[in-house]
Amino acid sequence: MRLKAEGRSKEPEYRGPWQKRPRPTAFDSSLTATLPNPQSPSYPSEHASVAGAASTVLAYLFPDKADEFKARARESAQVWVEAGLHYPSDEKAGLELGQAVGL
């Protein structure tokens, strides 16, 4: 992300080691993905982000089913780890990001 301020380009001050992190199967050739491997970075998981946001909004609208929505979001995120396309930290960060967006 770049922001223009006073004619200068500003980069984020901190770039973590996870940015542009290869997916597990690209990092370790002994792993096999059960689904096609996307050509995008692994972190954070887009699927987990969407699941986290959706579950947060639905929990707000239907508070009596909040626990069920959160469980389904975690389940949806975990599938991508089990498929070999994401690390557990990708899913955790994606869920957290989505929950923040959903607020």
N, CA, C and O atoms as a Tinker XYZ file with bonds, in Angstrom:
   412  protein
     1  N      0.838000   -1.162000    0.000000    73     2
     2  CA     0.000000    0.000000    0.000000    64     1     3
     3  C      0.886000    1.229000    0.000000    63     2     4     5
     4  O      1.823000    1.319000    0.793000    81     3
     5  N      0.607000    2.153000   -0.859000    73     3     6
     6  CA     1.366000    3.405000   -0.910000    64     5     7
     7  C      0.402000    4.566000   -0.767000    63     6     8     9
     8  O     -0.681000    4.566000   -1.352000    81     7
     9  N      0.797000    5.535000    0.001000    73     7    10
    10  CA     0.006000    6.741000    0.177000    64     9    11
    11  C      0.818000    7.941000   -0.289000    63    10    12    13
    12  O      2.010000    8.051000   -0.002000    81    11
    13  N      0.163000    8.823000   -1.003000    73    11    14
    14  CA     0.828000   10.055000   -1.424000    64    13    15
    15  C      0.569000   11.119000   -0.365000    63    14    16    17
    16  O     -0.579000   11.390000   -0.014000    81    15
    17  N      1.620000   11.709000    0.132000    73    15    18
    18  CA     1.492000   12.794000    1.103000    64    17    19
    19  C      2.565000   13.822000    0.795000    63    18    20    21
    20  O      3.754000   13.504000    0.774000    81    19
    21  N      2.150000   15.029000    0.562000    73    19    22
    22  CA     3.077000   16.118000    0.275000    64    21    23
    23  C      4.034000   15.763000   -0.857000    63    22    24    25
    24  O      5.222000   16.080000   -0.789000    81    23
    25  N      3.524000   15.110000   -1.892000    73    23    26
    26  CA     4.347000   14.799000   -3.042000    64    25    27
    27  C      5.299000   13.626000   -2.852000    63    26    28    29
    28  O      6.079000   13.330000   -3.757000    81    27
    29  N      5.263000   12.949000   -1.711000    73    27    30
    30  CA     6.154000   11.812000   -1.456000    64    29    31
    31  C      5.321000   10.533000   -1.366000    63    30    32    33
    32  O      4.138000   10.560000   -1.029000    81    31
    33  N      5.956000    9.447000   -1.668000    73    31    34
    34  CA     5.321000    8.144000   -1.524000    64    33    35
    35  C      5.704000    7.572000   -0.164000    63    34    36    37
    36  O      6.883000    7.528000    0.186000    81    35
    37  N      4.704000    7.134000    0.602000    73    35    38
    38  CA     4.988000    6.574000    1.923000    64    37    39
    39  C      4.631000    5.093000    1.933000    63    38    40    41
    40  O      3.541000    4.703000    1.515000    81    39
    41  N      5.536000    4.295000    2.401000    73    39    42
    42  CA     5.326000    2.856000    2.546000    64    41    43
    43  C      4.949000    2.574000    3.997000    63    42    44    45
    44  O      5.305000    3.359000    4.876000    81    43
    45  N      4.244000    1.487000    4.275000    73    43    46
    46  CA     4.016000    1.121000    5.668000    64    45    47
    47  C      5.361000    0.930000    6.371000    63    46    48    49
    48  O      6.309000    0.416000    5.778000    81    47
    49  N      5.437000    1.338000    7.614000    73    47    50
    50  CA     6.713000    1.281000    8.328000    64    49    51
    51  C      7.170000   -0.148000    8.589000    63    50    52    53
    52  O      8.370000   -0.425000    8.585000    81    51
    53  N      6.231000   -1.053000    8.815000    73    51    54
    54  CA     6.621000   -2.420000    9.150000    64    53    55
    55  C      6.084000   -3.389000    8.115000    63    54    56    57
    56  O      4.895000   -3.391000    7.797000    81    55
    57  N      6.952000   -4.185000    7.612000    73    55    58
    58  CA     6.555000   -5.264000    6.703000    64    57    59
    59  C      6.976000   -6.563000    7.354000    63    58    60    61
    60  O      8.164000   -6.853000    7.496000    81    59
    61  N      5.983000   -7.337000    7.745000    73    59    62
    62  CA     6.279000   -8.581000    8.441000    64    61    63
    63  C      6.802000   -9.654000    7.509000    63    62    64    65
    64  O      6.679000   -9.542000    6.289000    81    63
    65  N      7.388000  -10.697000    8.087000    73    63    66
    66  CA     7.957000  -11.783000    7.282000    64    65    67
    67  C      6.897000  -12.606000    6.554000    63    66    68    69
    68  O      7.226000  -13.376000    5.651000    81    67
    69  N      5.636000  -12.454000    6.933000    73    67    70
    70  CA     4.565000  -13.239000    6.332000    64    69    71
    71  C      4.100000  -12.669000    4.997000    63    70    72    73
    72  O      3.445000  -13.378000    4.233000    81    71
    73  N      4.413000  -11.421000    4.694000    73    71    74
    74  CA     3.935000  -10.851000    3.441000    64    73    75
    75  C      4.553000  -11.591000    2.266000    63    74    76    77
    76  O      5.757000  -11.841000    2.228000    81    75
    77  N      3.713000  -11.929000    1.325000    73    75    78
    78  CA     4.111000  -12.692000    0.138000    64    77    79
    79  C      4.686000  -14.051000    0.499000    63    78    80    81
    80  O      5.508000  -14.601000   -0.234000    81    79
    81  N      4.249000  -14.590000    1.635000    73    79    82
    82  CA     4.703000  -15.910000    2.064000    64    81    83
    83  C      4.139000  -16.964000    1.121000    63    82    84    85
    84  O      2.944000  -16.951000    0.825000    81    83
    85  N      4.978000  -17.873000    0.646000    73    83    86
    86  CA     4.475000  -18.918000   -0.254000    64    85    87
    87  C      3.532000  -19.863000    0.486000    63    86    88    89
    88  O      3.612000  -20.025000    1.703000    81    87
    89  N      2.665000  -20.462000   -0.260000    73    87    90
    90  CA     1.727000  -21.431000    0.325000    64    89    91
    91  C      2.499000  -22.671000    0.779000    63    90    92    93
    92  O      3.609000  -22.917000    0.307000    81    91
    93  N      1.919000  -23.447000    1.685000    73    91    94
    94  CA     2.644000  -24.604000    2.242000    64    93    95
    95  C      3.197000  -25.551000    1.182000    63    94    96    97
    96  O      4.323000  -26.030000    1.314000    81    95
    97  N      2.430000  -25.824000    0.142000    73    95    98
    98  CA     2.898000  -26.761000   -0.884000    64    97    99
    99  C      4.027000  -26.184000   -1.724000    63    98   100   101
   100  O      4.833000  -26.934000   -2.273000    81    99
   101  N      4.095000  -24.853000   -1.832000    73    99   102
   102  CA     5.197000  -24.222000   -2.553000    64   101   103
   103  C      6.456000  -24.183000   -1.694000    63   102   104   105
   104  O      7.575000  -24.193000   -2.208000    81   103
   105  N      6.258000  -24.139000   -0.390000    73   103   106
   106  CA     7.381000  -24.086000    0.544000    64   105   107
   107  C      7.982000  -25.469000    0.775000    63   106   108   109
   108  O      9.199000  -25.615000    0.886000    81   107
   109  N      7.118000  -26.482000    0.846000    73   107   110
   110  CA     7.564000  -27.851000    1.137000    64   109   111
   111  C      7.026000  -28.777000    0.047000    63   110   112   113
   112  O      5.836000  -29.089000    0.031000    81   111
   113  N      7.880000  -29.208000   -0.845000    73   111   114
   114  CA     7.449000  -30.018000   -1.987000    64   113   115
   115  C      6.957000  -31.412000   -1.592000    63   114   116   117
   116  O      6.374000  -32.114000   -2.418000    81   115
   117  N      7.181000  -31.817000   -0.353000    73   115   118
   118  CA     6.679000  -33.124000    0.077000    64   117   119
   119  C      5.181000  -33.079000    0.389000    63   118   120   121
   120  O      4.547000  -34.125000    0.533000    81   119
   121  N      4.609000  -31.864000    0.495000    73   119   122
   122  CA     3.176000  -31.715000    0.753000    64   121   123
   123  C      2.413000  -31.715000   -0.561000    63   122   124   125
   124  O      2.920000  -31.265000   -1.588000    81   123
   125  N      1.205000  -32.218000   -0.516000    73   123   126
   126  CA     0.342000  -32.240000   -1.683000    64   125   127
   127  C     -0.968000  -31.551000   -1.339000    63   126   128   129
   128  O     -1.616000  -31.902000   -0.353000    81   127
   129  N     -1.358000  -30.582000   -2.137000    73   127   130
   130  CA    -2.630000  -29.893000   -1.931000    64   129   131
   131  C     -3.750000  -30.723000   -2.534000    63   130   132   133
   132  O     -3.577000  -31.351000   -3.578000    81   131
   133  N     -4.899000  -30.721000   -1.869000    73   131   134
   134  CA    -6.045000  -31.468000   -2.385000    64   133   135
   135  C     -6.879000  -30.629000   -3.350000    63   134   136   137
   136  O     -7.785000  -31.148000   -4.002000    81   135
   137  N     -6.578000  -29.347000   -3.442000    73   135   138
   138  CA    -7.254000  -28.431000   -4.361000    64   137   139
   139  C     -6.186000  -27.710000   -5.181000    63   138   140   141
   140  O     -5.018000  -27.704000   -4.791000    81   139
   141  N     -6.560000  -27.104000   -6.305000    73   139   142
   142  CA    -5.567000  -26.350000   -7.064000    64   141   143
   143  C     -4.951000  -25.240000   -6.210000    63   142   144   145
   144  O     -5.647000  -24.577000   -5.441000    81   143
   145  N     -3.671000  -25.052000   -6.352000    73   143   146
   146  CA    -2.938000  -24.080000   -5.551000    64   145   147
   147  C     -3.044000  -22.692000   -6.183000    63   146   148   149
   148  O     -2.522000  -22.481000   -7.278000    81   147
   149  N     -3.710000  -21.738000   -5.519000    73   147   150
   150  CA    -3.806000  -20.385000   -6.079000    64   149   151
   151  C     -2.427000  -19.742000   -6.201000    63   150   152   153
   152  O     -1.498000  -20.111000   -5.482000    81   151
   153  N     -2.302000  -18.805000   -7.089000    73   151   154
   154  CA    -1.029000  -18.134000   -7.313000    64   153   155
   155  C     -0.913000  -16.846000   -6.503000    63   154   156   157
   156  O     -0.148000  -15.951000   -6.864000    81   155
   157  N     -1.659000  -16.750000   -5.425000    73   155   158
   158  CA    -1.602000  -15.580000   -4.563000    64   157   159
   159  C     -0.879000  -15.942000   -3.267000    63   158   160   161
   160  O     -0.747000  -17.120000   -2.936000    81   159
   161  N     -0.409000  -14.926000   -2.532000    73   159   162
   162  CA     0.263000  -15.218000   -1.255000    64   161   163
   163  C     -0.673000  -15.915000   -0.272000    63   162   164   165
   164  O     -1.895000  -15.864000   -0.407000    81   163
   165  N     -0.082000  -16.553000    0.696000    73   163   166
   166  CA    -0.829000  -17.359000    1.646000    64   165   167
   167  C     -1.485000  -16.553000    2.762000    63   166   168   169
   168  O     -2.540000  -16.946000    3.260000    81   167
   169  N     -0.882000  -15.428000    3.166000    73   167   170
   170  CA    -1.300000  -14.721000    4.372000    64   169   171
   171  C     -1.911000  -13.382000    4.052000    63   170   172   173
   172  O     -1.364000  -12.677000    3.203000    81   171
   173  N     -2.997000  -12.978000    4.662000    73   171   174
   174  CA    -3.938000  -13.794000    5.419000    64   173   175
   175  C     -4.886000  -14.513000    4.470000    63   174   176   177
   176  O     -4.950000  -14.188000    3.284000    81   175
   177  N     -5.601000  -15.462000    4.977000    73   175   178
   178  CA    -6.528000  -16.225000    4.147000    64   177   179
   179  C     -7.755000  -15.381000    3.794000    63   178   180   181
   180  O     -8.452000  -14.868000    4.669000    81   179
   181  N     -7.996000  -15.254000    2.490000    73   179   182
   182  CA    -9.167000  -14.495000    2.043000    64   181   183
   183  C    -10.458000  -15.209000    2.453000    63   182   184   185
   184  O    -11.426000  -14.565000    2.858000    81   183
   185  N    -10.466000  -16.531000    2.346000    73   183   186
   186  CA   -11.662000  -17.289000    2.706000    64   185   187
   187  C    -11.997000  -17.114000    4.180000    63   186   188   189
   188  O    -13.160000  -16.938000    4.541000    81   187
   189  N    -10.981000  -17.161000    5.028000    73   187   190
   190  CA   -11.213000  -16.977000    6.459000    64   189   191
   191  C    -11.677000  -15.555000    6.751000    63   190   192   193
   192  O    -12.499000  -15.342000    7.643000    81   191
   193  N    -11.159000  -14.586000    6.012000    73   191   194
   194  CA   -11.580000  -13.192000    6.210000    64   193   195
   195  C    -13.071000  -13.030000    5.898000    63   194   196   197
   196  O    -13.807000  -12.399000    6.657000    81   195
   197  N    -13.497000  -13.594000    4.797000    73   195   198
   198  CA   -14.911000  -13.509000    4.419000    64   197   199
   199  C    -15.778000  -14.249000    5.436000    63   198   200   201
   200  O    -16.832000  -13.753000    5.833000    81   199
   201  N    -15.341000  -15.427000    5.854000    73   199   202
   202  CA   -16.104000  -16.194000    6.841000    64   201   203
   203  C    -16.193000  -15.447000    8.171000    63   202   204   205
   204  O    -17.246000  -15.431000    8.809000    81   203
   205  N    -15.090000  -14.830000    8.585000    73   203   206
   206  CA   -15.091000  -14.072000    9.835000    64   205   207
   207  C    -16.016000  -12.871000    9.774000    63   206   208   209
   208  O    -16.750000  -12.600000   10.725000    81   207
   209  N    -15.984000  -12.146000    8.657000    73   207   210
   210  CA   -16.857000  -10.973000    8.505000    64   209   211
   211  C    -18.326000  -11.392000    8.466000    63   210   212   213
   212  O    -19.167000  -10.795000    9.139000    81   211
   213  N    -18.623000  -12.413000    7.681000    73   211   214
   214  CA   -20.009000  -12.871000    7.559000    64   213   215
   215  C    -20.548000  -13.374000    8.897000    63   214   216   217
   216  O    -21.684000  -13.074000    9.263000    81   215
   217  N    -19.743000  -14.131000    9.620000    73   215   218
   218  CA   -20.219000  -14.670000   10.894000    64   217   219
   219  C    -20.453000  -13.563000   11.912000    63   218   220   221
   220  O    -21.368000  -13.658000   12.730000    81   219
   221  N    -19.638000  -12.519000   11.871000    73   219   222
   222  CA   -19.805000  -11.404000   12.797000    64   221   223
   223  C    -21.092000  -10.630000   12.503000    63   222   224   225
   224  O    -21.837000  -10.284000   13.420000    81   223
   225  N    -21.347000  -10.365000   11.238000    73   223   226
   226  CA   -22.571000   -9.660000   10.858000    64   225   227
   227  C    -23.798000  -10.510000   11.180000    63   226   228   229
   228  O    -24.776000  -10.011000   11.738000    81   227
   229  N    -23.742000  -11.790000   10.829000    73   227   230
   230  CA   -24.881000  -12.666000   11.108000    64   229   231
   231  C    -25.115000  -12.822000   12.608000    63   230   232   233
   232  O    -26.263000  -12.890000   13.048000    81   231
   233  N    -24.048000  -12.880000   13.393000    73   231   234
   234  CA   -24.189000  -12.981000   14.848000    64   233   235
   235  C    -24.850000  -11.727000   15.415000    63   234   236   237
   236  O    -25.601000  -11.806000   16.388000    81   235
   237  N    -24.576000  -10.587000   14.818000    73   235   238
   238  CA   -25.217000   -9.343000   15.247000    64   237   239
   239  C    -26.711000   -9.373000   14.914000    63   238   240   241
   240  O    -27.544000   -8.974000   15.728000    81   239
   241  N    -27.037000   -9.844000   13.722000    73   239   242
   242  CA   -28.432000   -9.876000   13.295000    64   241   243
   243  C    -29.249000  -10.958000   13.985000    63   242   244   245
   244  O    -30.444000  -10.788000   14.229000    81   243
   245  N    -28.590000  -12.079000   14.298000    73   243   246
   246  CA   -29.263000  -13.222000   14.914000    64   245   247
   247  C    -28.464000  -13.672000   16.144000    63   246   248   249
   248  O    -27.806000  -14.712000   16.100000    81   247
   249  N    -28.511000  -12.906000   17.234000    73   247   250
   250  CA   -27.657000  -13.196000   18.393000    64   249   251
   251  C    -27.882000  -14.579000   19.010000    63   250   252   253
   252  O    -26.969000  -15.138000   19.617000    81   251
   253  N    -29.075000  -15.129000   18.863000    73   251   254
   254  CA   -29.330000  -16.458000   19.426000    64   253   255
   255  C    -28.564000  -17.560000   18.689000    63   254   256   257
   256  O    -28.430000  -18.668000   19.209000    81   255
   257  N    -28.066000  -17.272000   17.496000    73   255   258
   258  CA   -27.307000  -18.256000   16.725000    64   257   259
   259  C    -25.833000  -17.857000   16.571000    63   258   260   261
   260  O    -25.126000  -18.418000   15.734000    81   259
   261  N    -25.374000  -16.905000   17.361000    73   259   262
   262  CA   -24.013000  -16.377000   17.230000    64   261   263
   263  C    -22.951000  -17.467000   17.344000    63   262   264   265
   264  O    -22.007000  -17.497000   16.554000    81   263
   265  N    -23.099000  -18.357000   18.316000    73   263   266
   266  CA   -22.101000  -19.420000   18.496000    64   265   267
   267  C    -22.043000  -20.336000   17.284000    63   266   268   269
   268  O    -20.965000  -20.778000   16.886000    81   267
   269  N    -23.195000  -20.619000   16.698000    73   267   270
   270  CA   -23.232000  -21.473000   15.501000    64   269   271
   271  C    -22.531000  -20.802000   14.322000    63   270   272   273
   272  O    -21.786000  -21.458000   13.593000    81   271
   273  N    -22.760000  -19.523000   14.129000    73   271   274
   274  CA   -22.113000  -18.802000   13.034000    64   273   275
   275  C    -20.599000  -18.769000   13.214000    63   274   276   277
   276  O    -19.850000  -18.950000   12.254000    81   275
   277  N    -20.155000  -18.538000   14.443000    73   275   278
   278  CA   -18.713000  -18.502000   14.709000    64   277   279
   279  C    -18.076000  -19.870000   14.485000    63   278   280   281
   280  O    -16.965000  -19.965000   13.963000    81   279
   281  N    -18.783000  -20.929000   14.883000    73   279   282
   282  CA   -18.271000  -22.286000   14.673000    64   281   283
   283  C    -18.155000  -22.603000   13.187000    63   282   284   285
   284  O    -17.183000  -23.221000   12.754000    81   283
   285  N    -19.142000  -22.180000   12.412000    73   283   286
   286  CA   -19.108000  -22.426000   10.966000    64   285   287
   287  C    -17.970000  -21.642000   10.310000    63   286   288   289
   288  O    -17.347000  -22.132000    9.368000    81   287
   289  N    -17.697000  -20.442000   10.794000    73   287   290
   290  CA   -16.588000  -19.654000   10.246000    64   289   291
   291  C    -15.264000  -20.354000   10.534000    63   290   292   293
   292  O    -14.410000  -20.442000    9.651000    81   291
   293  N    -15.082000  -20.853000   11.759000    73   291   294
   294  CA   -13.842000  -21.567000   12.101000    64   293   295
   295  C    -13.706000  -22.832000   11.248000    63   294   296   297
   296  O    -12.617000  -23.153000   10.771000    81   295
   297  N    -14.801000  -23.535000   11.062000    73   295   298
   298  CA   -14.801000  -24.753000   10.231000    64   297   299
   299  C    -14.438000  -24.415000    8.785000    63   298   300   301
   300  O    -13.644000  -25.115000    8.156000    81   299
   301  N    -15.018000  -23.354000    8.272000    73   299   302
   302  CA   -14.731000  -22.928000    6.901000    64   301   303
   303  C    -13.257000  -22.571000    6.742000    63   302   304   305
   304  O    -12.645000  -22.896000    5.724000    81   303
   305  N    -12.694000  -21.915000    7.726000    73   303   306
   306  CA   -11.283000  -21.537000    7.668000    64   305   307
   307  C    -10.378000  -22.764000    7.762000    63   306   308   309
   308  O     -9.372000  -22.847000    7.056000    81   307
   309  N    -10.723000  -23.701000    8.614000    73   307   310
   310  CA    -9.879000  -24.884000    8.843000    64   309   311
   311  C     -9.777000  -25.766000    7.602000    63   310   312   313
   312  O     -8.763000  -26.435000    7.401000    81   311
   313  N    -10.798000  -25.773000    6.784000    73   311   314
   314  CA   -10.795000  -26.598000    5.568000    64   313   315
   315  C     -9.587000  -26.277000    4.695000    63   314   316   317
   316  O     -8.997000  -27.175000    4.095000    81   315
   317  N     -9.222000  -25.009000    4.621000    73   315   318
   318  CA    -8.124000  -24.587000    3.753000    64   317   319
   319  C     -6.767000  -25.001000    4.304000    63   318   320   321
   320  O     -5.817000  -25.202000    3.548000    81   319
   321  N     -6.682000  -25.127000    5.616000    73   319   322
   322  CA    -5.452000  -25.655000    6.229000    64   321   323
   323  C     -5.344000  -27.142000    5.908000    63   322   324   325
   324  O     -4.288000  -27.626000    5.503000    81   323
   325  N     -6.441000  -27.852000    6.092000    73   323   326
   326  CA    -6.454000  -29.293000    5.832000    64   325   327
   327  C     -6.213000  -29.610000    4.365000    63   326   328   329
   328  O     -5.686000  -30.674000    4.041000    81   327
   329  N     -6.592000  -28.699000    3.473000    73   327   330
   330  CA    -6.373000  -28.904000    2.039000    64   329   331
   331  C     -4.930000  -28.617000    1.638000    63   330   332   333
   332  O     -4.536000  -28.882000    0.502000    81   331
   333  N     -4.139000  -28.075000    2.568000    73   331   334
   334  CA    -2.734000  -27.807000    2.279000    64   333   335
   335  C     -2.479000  -26.471000    1.600000    63   334   336   337
   336  O     -1.395000  -26.244000    1.063000    81   335
   337  N     -3.476000  -25.579000    1.620000    73   335   338
   338  CA    -3.338000  -24.304000    0.932000    64   337   339
   339  C     -2.990000  -23.146000    1.860000    63   338   340   341
   340  O     -2.566000  -22.088000    1.393000    81   339
   341  N     -3.161000  -23.329000    3.153000    73   339   342
   342  CA    -2.863000  -22.277000    4.123000    64   341   343
   343  C     -2.206000  -22.861000    5.359000    63   342   344   345
   344  O     -2.367000  -24.040000    5.677000    81   343
   345  N     -1.467000  -22.014000    6.045000    73   343   346
   346  CA    -0.926000  -22.341000    7.361000    64   345   347
   347  C     -1.997000  -21.992000    8.405000    63   346   348   349
   348  O     -2.871000  -21.169000    8.129000    81   347
   349  N     -1.948000  -22.589000    9.577000    73   347   350
   350  CA    -2.907000  -22.215000   10.620000    64   349   351
   351  C     -2.879000  -20.716000   10.938000    63   350   352   353
   352  O     -3.922000  -20.128000   11.225000    81   351
   353  N     -1.711000  -20.103000   10.890000    73   351   354
   354  CA    -1.629000  -18.660000   11.174000    64   353   355
   355  C     -2.331000  -17.831000   10.102000    63   354   356   357
   356  O     -2.820000  -16.740000   10.398000    81   355
   357  N     -2.393000  -18.317000    8.873000    73   355   358
   358  CA    -3.128000  -17.621000    7.807000    64   357   359
   359  C     -4.613000  -17.569000    8.147000    63   358   360   361
   360  O     -5.272000  -16.542000    7.981000    81   359
   361  N     -5.111000  -18.680000    8.616000    73   359   362
   362  CA    -6.532000  -18.781000    8.960000    64   361   363
   363  C     -6.860000  -17.929000   10.179000    63   362   364   365
   364  O     -7.872000  -17.228000   10.203000    81   363
   365  N     -6.005000  -17.993000   11.181000    73   363   366
   366  CA    -6.224000  -17.199000   12.400000    64   365   367
   367  C     -6.263000  -15.714000   12.062000    63   366   368   369
   368  O     -7.165000  -14.999000   12.497000    81   367
   369  N     -5.296000  -15.257000   11.297000    73   367   370
   370  CA    -5.247000  -13.837000   10.921000    64   369   371
   371  C     -6.432000  -13.458000   10.042000    63   370   372   373
   372  O     -6.995000  -12.373000   10.189000    81   371
   373  N     -6.811000  -14.347000    9.129000    73   371   374
   374  CA    -7.953000  -14.073000    8.263000    64   373   375
   375  C     -9.248000  -13.942000    9.052000    63   374   376   377
   376  O    -10.040000  -13.033000    8.803000    81   375
   377  N     -9.466000  -14.851000   10.010000    73   375   378
   378  CA   -10.666000  -14.769000   10.845000    64   377   379
   379  C    -10.678000  -13.477000   11.653000    63   378   380   381
   380  O    -11.706000  -12.805000   11.739000    81   379
   381  N     -9.543000  -13.130000   12.244000    73   379   382
   382  CA    -9.464000  -11.917000   13.033000    64   381   383
   383  C     -9.721000  -10.671000   12.173000    63   382   384   385
   384  O    -10.428000   -9.752000   12.585000    81   383
   385  N     -9.143000  -10.663000   10.993000    73   383   386
   386  CA    -9.361000   -9.541000   10.073000    64   385   387
   387  C    -10.845000   -9.434000    9.705000    63   386   388   389
   388  O    -11.431000   -8.353000    9.756000    81   387
   389  N    -11.433000  -10.554000    9.339000    73   387   390
   390  CA   -12.849000  -10.552000    8.967000    64   389   391
   391  C    -13.745000  -10.136000   10.105000    63   390   392   393
   392  O    -14.715000   -9.408000    9.890000    81   391
   393  N    -13.446000  -10.582000   11.324000    73   391   394
   394  CA   -14.257000  -10.191000   12.476000    64   393   395
   395  C    -14.160000   -8.690000   12.724000    63   394   396   397
   396  O    -15.150000   -8.053000   13.086000    81   395
   397  N    -12.976000   -8.126000   12.532000    73   395   398
   398  CA   -12.811000   -6.681000   12.696000    64   397   399
   399  C    -13.608000   -5.916000   11.634000    63   398   400   401
   400  O    -14.220000   -4.889000   11.927000    81   399
   401  N    -13.595000   -6.424000   10.407000    73   399   402
   402  CA   -14.352000   -5.787000    9.332000    64   401   403
   403  C    -15.846000   -5.878000    9.617000    63   402   404   405
   404  O    -16.587000   -4.927000    9.365000    81   403
   405  N    -16.291000   -7.014000   10.139000    73   403   406
   406  CA   -17.698000   -7.225000   10.422000    64   405   407
   407  C    -18.259000   -6.370000   11.535000    63   406   408   409
   408  O    -19.471000   -6.179000   11.633000    81   407
   409  N    -17.369000   -5.851000   12.380000    73   407   410
   410  CA   -17.860000   -5.002000   13.477000    64   409   411
   411  C    -18.340000   -3.704000   12.894000    63   410   412
   412  O    -18.798000   -2.829000   13.629000    81   411
